[in-house]
Amino acid sequence: MPEATVSRTPVIEITNLWTQFGDFVVHKELNLVVQQGEIVSLVGGSGSGKTTLLRRILGLDAPTRGTVRVFGEDINRANRAHLQHLRNRWGMLFQHGAMFSALTAFDNVAQPMRELRVLPEDLIRDAVLLKLDMVGITPADALKMPADLSGGMIKRVALARALALEPELLFLDEPTAGLDPDRSESFVSLIRTLHQEMQLTVIMVTHDLDTLFELSTQIAVLAEKRVLAYGPPGEVIRVDHPFIKQFFLGERGQRALEVLREHPHS
Ligand SMILES: Nc1ncnc2c1ncn2[C@@H]1O[C@H](COP(=O)(O)OP(=O)(O)OP(=O)(O)O)[C@@H](O)[C@H]1O
């Protein structure tokens, strides 16, 4: 296909989104367009509406006004079956892993595949072991219950589960929270490798500036009830706005500039 005709439908397109709880407005005329292959970090102060925005994108709650399109589809107009089809195209890693505590690591990863009810069990077995191998979990550890795994291992198993259905889009909520610096660093390089190998689009919420600058191709700053700035890290941190200055200044800003010097393309 000639390049000019290749469709560039954004993976996510949010138009004039309003979110209101009673009289309290969280998002006002919020717009955001995410193209395929980006790693987007959502940042903003506490209560700025990051989690609520994620929930809107996932179609968990309908917006007060505005539209949310994922893979070109209006998420709030899709019927149940269609919504499920869309959901199978993304994976979500929750902050605390959110594993089923009564299932082994293996069965936690197998669960989304079993739910599809189309794959034979022997194929599921191979696919689960492959996903666990990708995130560095051995077959022996796969048989353990979540309570017998370390925090870092739980995150990796939860990531394997989020990747179970080969998603095109991955949501990460505070992916490195609760990990020590070494584990956090190896989790970041795992995400980076998976992003390169699977051409994933990633949307993450993170307060960890190291993770943010190591991974993001774009940063979306949520403030004043909208996306105040959106662009590559090097551009966003130079935006002249009190929140952005405060967020990236001082020690945080120094680290940011260091990482940007190490990765001058970002
Ligand atoms: N179901 C709800 N009913 C009423 N208010 C809500 C509801 N969900 C969220 N809010 C409010 O909306 C605002 C945004 O919340 P949200 O959890 O999205 O913020 P956040 O940016 O993710 O914050 P944090 O970084 O602290 O997790 C908060 O003031 C919160 O109290």
The ligand as an SDF file (V2000), in Angstrom:
LIG
                    3D

 31 33  0  0  0  0  0  0  0  0999 V2000
  -17.2150    8.4010   41.5920 N   0  0  0  0  0  0  0  0  0  0  0  0
  -16.8750    9.6160   42.0210 C   0  0  0  0  0  0  0  0  0  0  0  0
  -17.7650   10.4050   42.6680 N   0  0  0  0  0  0  0  0  0  0  0  0
  -17.4350   11.6500   43.0890 C   0  0  0  0  0  0  0  0  0  0  0  0
  -16.2170   12.2010   42.9250 N   0  0  0  0  0  0  0  0  0  0  0  0
  -15.2860   11.4670   42.2980 C   0  0  0  0  0  0  0  0  0  0  0  0
  -15.5480   10.1290   41.8180 C   0  0  0  0  0  0  0  0  0  0  0  0
  -14.4150    9.6600   41.2290 N   0  0  0  0  0  0  0  0  0  0  0  0
  -13.4890   10.6320   41.3510 C   0  0  0  0  0  0  0  0  0  0  0  0
  -14.0020   11.7170   41.9810 N   0  0  0  0  0  0  0  0  0  0  0  0
  -13.2770   12.9810   42.2450 C   0  0  0  0  0  0  0  0  0  0  0  0
  -12.7130   13.4230   41.0270 O   0  0  0  0  0  0  0  0  0  0  0  0
  -11.4280   14.0010   41.2490 C   0  0  0  0  0  0  0  0  0  0  0  0
  -10.3980   13.2840   40.3750 C   0  0  0  0  0  0  0  0  0  0  0  0
  -10.1200   12.0060   40.9180 O   0  0  0  0  0  0  0  0  0  0  0  0
   -9.0380   11.0180   40.2950 P   0  0  0  0  0  0  0  0  0  0  0  0
   -9.0240    9.7940   41.1290 O   0  0  0  0  0  0  0  0  0  0  0  0
   -9.3040   10.8450   38.8520 O   0  0  0  0  0  0  0  0  0  0  0  0
   -7.6950   11.8630   40.4770 O   0  0  0  0  0  0  0  0  0  0  0  0
   -6.1770   11.4270   40.2060 P   0  0  0  0  0  0  0  0  0  0  0  0
   -5.5880   12.4910   39.3310 O   0  0  0  0  0  0  0  0  0  0  0  0
   -6.1160   10.0440   39.7010 O   0  0  0  0  0  0  0  0  0  0  0  0
   -5.5690   11.5650   41.6620 O   0  0  0  0  0  0  0  0  0  0  0  0
   -4.3760   10.7620   42.4380 P   0  0  0  0  0  0  0  0  0  0  0  0
   -3.0850   11.1250   41.7350 O   0  0  0  0  0  0  0  0  0  0  0  0
   -4.4390   11.3230   43.8120 O   0  0  0  0  0  0  0  0  0  0  0  0
   -4.6940    9.2980   42.3580 O   0  0  0  0  0  0  0  0  0  0  0  0
  -11.1650   13.8850   42.7440 C   0  0  0  0  0  0  0  0  0  0  0  0
  -11.4890   15.1150   43.3390 O   0  0  0  0  0  0  0  0  0  0  0  0
  -12.1070   12.7970   43.2040 C   0  0  0  0  0  0  0  0  0  0  0  0
  -12.4940   12.9940   44.5250 O   0  0  0  0  0  0  0  0  0  0  0  0
  1  2  1  0
  2  3  1  0
  2  7  2  0
  3  4  2  0
  4  5  1  0
  5  6  2  0
  6  7  1  0
  6 10  1  0
  7  8  1  0
  8  9  2  0
  9 10  1  0
 10 11  1  0
 11 12  1  0
 11 30  1  0
 12 13  1  0
 13 14  1  0
 13 28  1  0
 14 15  1  0
 15 16  1  0
 16 17  2  0
 16 18  1  0
 16 19  1  0
 19 20  1  0
 20 21  2  0
 20 22  1  0
 20 23  1  0
 23 24  1  0
 24 25  2  0
 24 26  1  0
 24 27  1  0
 28 29  1  0
 28 30  1  0
 30 31  1  0
M  END
$$$$
